Amino acid sequence: MARNIQVEPLRTVHIEEQAVELVERKGLGHPDSIADGISESVSRGLCRMYLDEFGRILHHNTDETEVVGGASEPKFGGGKVTQPIYILLVGRATTEVDGQKLPFRQVAIDAAKSYVKSVCAHLDVDRQVEFDCRIGSGSIDLRGVFEQKEVLANDTSFGVGFAPLSDTERLVLESERFLTTRLKKKLPALGEDVKVMGFRSGESIRLTVAAALVDSEIANPKEYQAVCEEIHDKLADQAAKLTNRAVEINVNTADDPELGRYYLTVTGLSMEAGDDGSVGRGNRANGLITPCRPMSLEASAGKNPVNHVGKIYNLLGNLIAQDIVKESGGNVKEVHVRILSQIGKPVDQPQVASLQLLPAAGVKLPQVRKVAEDVAQGWFDRIDTIPQRLLTDRLTVF
């Protein structure tokens, strides 16, 4: 099947050779990440309901979740949440099929609660969070849906991707994952709201880490300082495994012990005290915020995985870029991918799939052109595997 796949040189200085690089990751407990995670979980819950009932995923978009921060009074030894966090579920779903009404609101609320419970260990979801589902309804004639032979793009939109990750990008990504999925298990005082900002200047990297700490696990300022030092030391050990560059790590730099100011929380989450969150304001589809690389502003979380190109093409862009680097056997140093759809046209027939390649030293573009084209063709041939990859957690969107 002929597709408009265009390969051209990437005319830039390789990311590792640029003087300055900035990279950010908002952790799983950050309000923006919570909004992303809820939206994606609601979408997946609806997908499973549709698959169970009708054997296919029906139209929905749940990518407008809002997190409104509550209020709290943290203190060493344990404080309290004084006003619950408010979470608003917004979007559209297929709620009725051939006259059959579907329990979409309950599915959405259940999925949202389950996700928050899975991420936030110190949050009492039933008492400290208020959920409100305002997802709009729609009905369809299922016969018409099944008669549609091709999956058509729901929008004229683009997705981007790049590969491979730089030292700094990999360090930032893995540092947050280390803190919230591994160290957290051994250090109960570490909350889930973690943000890691990476700044590389030449051959030196500085990580600025904001880590919400849980007040009930810390008796006094001395213990608080000890926890911060442990975060620093464990993270330094982890960083040494990921890069040969010098890494400086700063933890909770806004603290001021003389003023009694600490990043202390009741739940390990800043959203307990007025910090709000929205879908699409955080990590891109590859899990990072990378101002030195191509990025799309599209929110991927919560969009349906069948024909919403704002989601599919951002995922596909990264998959294509990663496989081009892998399949080239070291002959490609950097890849940028840009994919543009046209509303109403098949999702596997983009207006253009632009592949920009930076060949390794001594390698000419014609030597790697066919590898890149074949990788892109292969992914468009199996674009229909994206939904299943998402539903089985083989792909993440933030």
N, C-alpha and C positions, 0 to 999 in steps of 0.2 A: 504494500500500500504506500503510494507516494505521499510524502509529507514535506512541508517547507522547513527543512532543517538547514540552517546556515552556520558554517564554521568560519571563524575569523581569528586573527591574532589578538591576544589580550595585550593591549598596549599600555602597560603600567609597570611600575617597579614592584617586584615580588613583595608580598606583605611582610615577609621576614627581613627584608632588606630596607624597609622604610624606617625612618628615624623614630617615629612616634606611632604607637598603636593603642587604641582604647577599646576595651571590651567589658560588657556588663552582663551579669545574670541575676535575675530576681528569683529568689528561692521559692520552694513550694508553698511556704506559709506567707509570702508577701501578698497583700490584698489583690494586686493585679493578677498574680498567679492563681490565687484562690478563685477569682472570677473566671479565669481561663479554664481551670480544672473543673469547676462546676459546669460551665457551658458544655465542655466536651463530654463530661459524664452524662449530662442530660441528653445530649445528642445520641450517645451510645445506648442509653436506656431506651430511647424511642426507637432506635434502629433494631434493637433486639425484640421489642414489642411488635414492630412491623414484620420482622422476619418470622417470628413465631406465629403470627396471625395470618399473614398473607404471602410469606415466602420471598418477600423482597422489601428493600428499604424504600419507604415512601417520603414524599417531600416534607422537609422541615428545615428550619434554621433557628438555632437557639444561642446565637452569638452576641447577645446583648445583656448579659448578666451584670448587675451592679451590686457592689458591696458597700454598704454604708456603715462606717465605723461606729462602735458603741462608746461606752464610757467606763472607766475603771479607776480603782484606787490601789495601785500596787504598793507593797511595802515588804521589806525583808522579813522572811518567815511566813509570808502569805497575805495577800490583799484580797480584793473582791471586784467583780464586775458589777457595775452599778446600772448600766443600761445595755440591753442586748444589742448584738450586731444584727443589722437588717440586710437580708439578701433578697434581691428582686430578680426573678426569672422572667425574661422577656424574649419574644421571638414569635415564630410561627410553626405550627405543626399540623399534620393531617390528623384531624380529630374524629372524622366520620367517613366511613367507606360504605357505599351502597346502602345507606341508612343505618349502618351499625356504628353506634357511638363507642369511642375508645377512651380508656381511662388515662388519658395523656397527662392530666395534671398530677394525678397520684404518682404516675411513673416518674415524672419530672422531679417532684418533691422528694421522692424516695431516693432517686439517683443523686440529687444534690446533697441530701443529708448523709448518705453513705460515703460520698467522696470526702466531705468535710471531716467526718469521723475518722476516715482512714489516714488523713494527713495531720490532724491537729490533736495531739495526744492529751493536752491539758485543757482542752475546751469542752465544756459540757454543752453539746450541741442542742439537747432538748430544752435546756434552761437558758442558755446564753446566746442563742441564735434564733432569730425570727425569719422564717421563709415565707415568701409571697410569690405565687405563680400567676403571672399575667400573660402567659403565652397565648397568642391569638389562635383562633380555630379556623379550620377550613375543611371542606369535604371534596371527595373525588368520586368519579365513576371508575371503579377498579378495572373494568373491561378496557377502557380507553388507555389506561396506564400500561396494561400488558400488551396492547396492540402496538405500542411504540417500540420500534425495532432498534433505534439508536439512542444512546444517552447524549442529550444535547446540553451544551453549556448554558447555564442560567444567567450568565453575565458576560460582558466584555471586560475582561480583567487580566492581570498578569501575575505571574509568580516568578520568584528568583531563587537561586541557590548558588552555593560555591563550595569548593573543596580544594585541598584538604584544610582542616583547621590548623591555625598557627599554634606555636607554643603557648602564646598568651591566651588564645581562645580555649584551647584544650585545658589549660591550667585553671582558668576561671570556671569553666563548665564542671570539671571534675572536683574542684574545691568545694563548690556548693553541694554537689552530690555527696561528697565525703562527709560534710558537716551534717546534712539533714537525713541521710540514710544510714550512715555507719557510726560516726562519732556520737550522734544523738542517742543511740542505744546504750552507750557506755557513760554518757554524760547527761543525766536527766535534766540538769539545769539549763541545757541548751534548747532554746525554742526552735520552732520551724520557720519563723520569719527571719531569713538570712538573705543578705544581699552582698554580692561580691563584685567589686569594680577592679579591673585590671588596667594598669598603665605601664606600658613598656617604653622605655627611653633607651635606644640603642640596645645594649646587651643586659640591661637591668629591668626587672619587673617589680612593680609595687602593687600589692593587693590591699585594698581597703575593704575590710569586712565589717558589716553591721549585723550583729547577732542579738536578737531579743533573748533575754534570759528570764527564767521562770522564778518568780519571787518565793514561792513555797519551797523551792529546793536550795535556797541561799539564805543563811542566817544573818549575815552582816556584810559590810563593805569589804572586809578582808577576804571572805569566801568569794565574793563577787570578783575581786581582782584575781584570785587563784583560778577561777573558771576561765576568765579572759586569757590568762597566761597559758592554761592548758589548751585552749582553742588555738592560740598562736603556735605553740610548740608542736601539736599534732598536725596542724596544717602545714607547718614548715617541713615536717618529715614527709608528708604526702607530696608536697611541691618538689622536693628533691628527687622523687621518683619520676616526675613528669617533665622536667626541664633541666638542662645544664646551666641555664642562665642564673645569675644572682637574683634571689627573690627576697624582697622586704615585705613583711606582713604587719599591718596595723589593724587592731581590733577595737571597735567601739570608740572612735576618736572624738565623738561628741561628749563623752563622759567628762564630768568635772566634779571630783570628789569634794573639793572645798565648798562647792555650792550644793552638794548632796544630789548631784544629777548623774543618774545611771540609766542605762537602757534596760530597765527592769519592768517586767510585765507579769500579769496574773496568769496568762494563758500561753505565753511564748509567741504572741501575735500582736503586731502593732494595730491591727484592725479592731482590737478591743477598746481602743482609746482614740477614735476619731479618724484613723487613717483609712481612706476609702480606696476602692479598687474597681477597675473596669476591664472588660475584655479588650484585648488588642493593645493595651498600653504597656505590656511587658515584653517578655522574650518572643523572638520570632520563631518560626517553625523549627529551626535547628536548635532551639533552646538558649539562644544568645541574642544580645543586642550589640551590633557591630557597626558603628558609624564609619569605620575604615573599609567596609565591604559593601557590596550591593545589598539593599534591603527593600522589602515591600512593607507598606504600612497596613496591609490587609490583615485582619484578625482571622486566624485559621481556626481557633477553638470554637466548637459549637456549630460550625457550618456543616451542612449535610455532606457526606463523603462520596456521593454518587455523581452529582453534576455541578457542585459549587466549585468553580475553578479557582476562586480565591483561596480555597483550602488545598485542592488537589494539586494545582500547579506549583505552589510553594513547597509542598512535600516532594513532588516529582523533580523540581529543580535541584534540590539537595541530593536526591537519590541518583540522578543522572550525573551530577558533578562528581560525587563520590566514586561511582563506578568507572567513570572515564579515567580518573587518577589511578584507580586499581588496575584496570585493564591495560593501561598504557605501560605498565611495568617500569615506572620511574621516568618515563619519557615526557611526562607533563608535570610541571611544578605547581600550576594553579589553573583553576577552571571557574569561569563565571557562566551561569545559565540564566537565560531570560525567556519566558514562555508567555505568549499572548493568545488569548482565546477570542472568539467572536460569538456573541449571544445567539443562540438558536442553532449553532453549528456543532457537529460531533466533538466531544471533549478530547477524543484521540486524534483530532485534526486541527491543531492550533493554527492561527494565522501565521505564526512563526515560532520556531524554537531556535533561539540564538545561542550558539556555543562559542564562548571566547576562551581560547587556550593560550597559556604561556608555556611553550615547550622548554624542556631542560636544555642546559648548555650543549651545543653541538647537534641538537635535534631540530629539524625543519618541520614546519606545519604540515606539509603533505604526508609526512611519515606517520602522523597521528590522526589525520583527518578522518580516515575510514573507521578507526576504532571509536572515535567520538560519535560519528554518525550512527554506527551500529548500536552503540549503547543507548542512544536516544530513541532510535527506532524500536529497540527491544522493550524499553519502558512504556512507550506509547502502545505497543502491542498488548501489553499486560496491565494497562492502566486500571482495568476492572478489578485488579487484586488489591487496590488501595483500601477499599472499605473493610475487607477481611483483615488486612494488616493492622488497621486501626482498632478493630473490635477485639483482636487478640493481643493488643499491647505490643505489637512488633514495631509500631510507629508512634511517636509522640508529637504533639503540635506546639509545645511550649517548653 
